[in-house]
Amino acid sequence: MLKSLEIHWIDITVAIFVVIMMLLPAQIFHIKPLNEGLEAASERISMAQSRITLNPEHETAIEHIEQFADLLGELGYPAWSIRVVAEAMQLSKVFNDWHLYRALATAYAYQRDADLIMYWMTQAFTDCVNSDLCKMHEQVRMSIYLQQLAAAIDSGLDPKRAPKEFRAIMDKTAIRYGIVKSSK
């Protein structure tokens, strides 16, 4: 037969909660696609990829790899940027390693890892100085960049925590050499 219906305070609380939830307006969620940045730059990415694959043995392919890695870093994909350069380093038999080391240093710059930037840029500079194919302006450019980076690292600032201040120290060092301050 029928048992007596017992209503406890938990039952009343749940019932009130259900009624309130039914009366509230529905929330609207805006979901952005994961590759939103890539859609905007898909033509630039396609062009960079096609230049690399068109003639991978050509000496300008390394410049295209550097540009492609830089583009991925700008779009906010530093891990992909590093991966592109790392793959090129594994496949590279034609290129001078200093190009790839410099590209890898640039890729790590998007992750703001000062120690790895310094390591790979030092590798690039050393190989560039020892290479007959490295032009003097490249050596000077890397030398100044290394001095800027060393000054910023010596300041004790962490580029991940204080990127603007870190960049300001690098720019201040660049001004000492008469280099125009960057727009970033």
N, C-alpha and C positions, 0 to 999 in steps of 0.2 A: 503494500500500500504506500501511500504517500508519506514520505518522511517530512518532517518539518523543514522548512527552508530557512537556513541560517545565513545571515548576511554579516560578514565581518568588515572591519575597517579597510582591509586590503582590497576587498571586492569593490567597495565604494570608491577608493582611490583609483583603481584601474578604470572603472566606469567613467569617472570624471576626466581622467587623462584621455580616454578614447573619444569622448565628446569634444574635448578641447581640440584634439588633433584633427577631428573631422571638420571643425568650424574654421580652423586656420586656413589662409589661402595657400595654395600650392607654391613651393619654391621653384624658381626658375634657375637652372644651372646652365651656364655658358661653357661649352667645352671647345677648346681650341685644338685643332689638329696638331699632332706631334711634329710634323714636318712643315710647320707654317713658314719658318724662315727659309727653308729650302725651296718652297714653291716660288717665293719671290725671286730667288736667285737661280732658279733651275737652268735658265739659259746660260748664265755665266759658268755654272758647274758643268753643264754639258760641253761647252766650248773648251774648258780646261781639260776635261777628260778626253775629248777627241784629239786635242793637240798632243797629249801625252801618248795616246795609243796609236796615233797616225804614224809616228816615226820615233819609237822609243830609243833607238840607238843614236839619234841625232843629238848634237851637243846642246841644242836649245831645249831639249826635253826636260832637263834639270830645272831650267827657269820656269817651265810650265808646272813642274811638280811643286816648286817653291810657291808659285802663284796660287796653285790649287790648295795647298796646305794652308796658305795665308787666308784664302777665301773661307775655308772651313772654320778657321779660328775666328775670323770676323763674324761669322754667322752664329757663333756660340757653340761650336762643336770641336773643342780643343782635342778631345780624345781621337776623333776621326782625323784631325790634322796630324797628330803624332803617328797614327796608324799609316797614313799615306806615305809619310817620309820613311817610316820603318820598313814598309814593304819595298819602297824604292831602294833603300839601302841593301836589302837582301838580294834584290834582283840586279843591282848595279855592278856592271863589269866595265862599263864605258866611262862613267862619270868620275870626276875627281871627288874624293870623299868630302873635301871642305865645303862644297856646295850643299851636300846633304846634311852635314853637321850644322851648318848655318840655318838651314831650313828646320832642322830639329830644334835648335835653340829658339827659333821664332815660334814654333809650335808650342814649346813649353812656356813661352812668354804669355800665351793666352790662358795658361793655367796658373800664371803668376808664381812659378816655382823658381826662385832666384838662383838656388844652388845648381839646378839642372841647366838653367839658361847659361850660367857662368861656365859650367863644365863643357857643354857642347859648343859654346862660342869659342872657348879656349882651344878646343880640338880643331875647330874650323880655322881659327887664326894660325895655329901651328902648322896645319897641313897647307894652308894658303901660302905661308911664308916659304915653305919647303917645296912648293910646286912652281914649275916654270910657266904654267898656264894662268897663274893668279896675277891679275894686274895690280899695279901699285895702288890705284884708288880703292880697290877692294881691301887691301891690307890696311890702308889708313883708316878707312871706314870702320873695319872691325876693331882696330886698335883703339879708336876713340870710343866706340861702343863699349868695349871691355873696360876702359877707364871710367866711363859713366856708370856702368853696372857695378864695378868695384866700389866706387864712391857711395852708391846707394846701399849696397850690402854692408859696407863698413859703418854706415849711419845706424845700423841696428834695427831699421824698420822692416817689418814683414810686409811684402807686397800683397799678400792675401788679405791682411787686416787693414792696411793703410795704402791702397794703390795710388791715390792721388798724391800723397806726400812722397811716396817712393819715386813716382814719376817726376815730381817737382825737383827732387834732388838730382835726378839724372839730367833734367833740363838745365838746372843751374850749372852743372858740370859742362854741359854742351855749350852753354853761353861763354864759358871761359875759353873755349876753342873757336869761338866765332861762328858756331853753327846756329842756324835759325831754329827757334823753339818750335816743337811739334804742335799741331793743332788738336791733338787728342788730350 
